[in-house]
Amino acid sequence: MLGTNAMLDRVVSKWKSGESVEFSTREARNPIDAELLAQMAVDMLALGGIQGTYHVGAAESVSRFELAKMLAKRAGISPGLVRPRDEVVPGRAPRGEDHFLLTDKIETECGFPVPTINQVVERCFS
């Protein structure tokens, strides 16, 4: 197991056992890894005087399907085990198609570099 987070560990475990996993092609996100998010929160507290809402995510957005393909490639998994899901999952709470977090404020006001998706994926495996 990777020991990164429960969701990624479960998916990689399924892939390693030869099971394919479906990911939405309709939902785009700009993901962030939990370790970097936590570090930014600690650093914001250290800066002091921070107020308001700050979005934290990767510099660009990608569909969940494309993100899964990136994660599979990095894990050495066959891309054929990453399956697209074009329709909404029945019974699942509604999800917006593009939840791009606006990271300008965290970068300009706090001076925190915003990682690329490739950097976020790499951090999940280090």
Stockholm file with secondary structure:
# STOCKHOLM 1.0

chainA/1-126         MLGTNAMLDRVVSKWKSGESVEFSTREARNPIDAELLAQMAVDMLALGGIQGTYHVGAAESVSRFELAKMLAKRAGISPGLVRPRDEVVPGRAPRGEDHFLLTDKIETECGFPVPTINQVVERCFS
#=GR chainA/1-126 SS CCCSCHHHHHHHHHHHTTCCEEEESSCEECCCCHHHHHHHHHHHHHHCCCCSCCCCCCSSCEEHHHHHHHHHHHHTCCGGGEEEECSCCTTSCCCCSEECCCCHHHHHHHCCCCCCHHHHHHHHTC
#=GC SS_cons         CCCSCHHHHHHHHHHHTTCCEEEESSCEECCCCHHHHHHHHHHHHHHCCCCSCCCCCCSSCEEHHHHHHHHHHHHTCCGGGEEEECSCCTTSCCCCSEECCCCHHHHHHHCCCCCCHHHHHHHHTC
//
